[in-house]
Amino acid sequence: MRRLLLLVFAIAVAGRAQQPFLTDDADVTDVRHVHLELFTEHDLLQRGAYPAVRQNTTRLQVTYGLLDRLEIGFDYPLLFIYNDRPTGIPNAYGLGDLDLQMKYNLRRERKDSRMPAISLGLYIEAPTGDSANQLGSGIADYWLNTIAQKTITDRIMLRVNAGILFSGNTLTGVVGIKSTRGVVFTGASSLTYRLNRRWLLGGEVAGGLTDQFGLGKAQLQEQFGAKYALTKSVGLDFALTTGRFEGSPRLGGAFGVSVDF
């Protein structure tokens, strides 16, 4: 039953999304505009990550509207991995792996159609982090993500992601699936509610599975998030995360800022 539930979520993670949500949206940055996100998350780790017990991830993501419906960008994490003191293993601090990304909007949503907006995202992660102390995965990642987005009402939005990691893993520090053989299936689903012109609330489920469907190499987490619009171009982002299995944080909290230029 656990394997079946994980497979459902995977077909329905990877943190390349519009913060604070893991589920990516079908929208792209406007032509010749820049979208910047700065996000910091502190997680308590699963027992399988021992001797690492906590991880702090501060991520900078920048996207640029290169063409109509096409954005390019990158994100770069700064990691602090806390190891259990009695082990004598020093904590690790430094930059992780650099992620290069591109997203193309295949179809915009129309009010007179039941079809959702659809986009494709391509992500290539270079092994720039130091793998000796787990700041980097040590291998290059190649990931393709499909994004569907549908407006349910004026206030409610549904988003579904389904992706496949052709090579590599989903690791950011010690969080993620460690498998380096075969493919990894990823997926996420979110539902957001616009409370008023400033507050956006939402919840989501995200996960991943290796092609061997091994429960020890799985990722499943739930997240509750909110966005507060300070101005039309500046927003604050908040999130609480819980997870199961080795690839997910046990409990985490996050705060960030989003800016459009």
ABEGO torsion letter per residue (X at the ends): XAAAAAAAAAAXXEBBBBOABABBBABBBBBGBBBBBBBBBBBBBBAAAOABABBBBBBBBBBBBABBGBBBBBBBBBBBBBBBAAAGBBBBBEBBBBBBBBBBBABBBBAABABBBBBBBBBBBBBABBAAAGABAGBBBBBBBBBBBBBABAABBBBBBBBBBABEBABBEABEBABABEBBBBBBBBBBBBABAABBBBBBBBBBBBAAGBAABBBBBBBBBBBBBABAABBBBBBBBBBBEAABBABBBBBBBBBBX
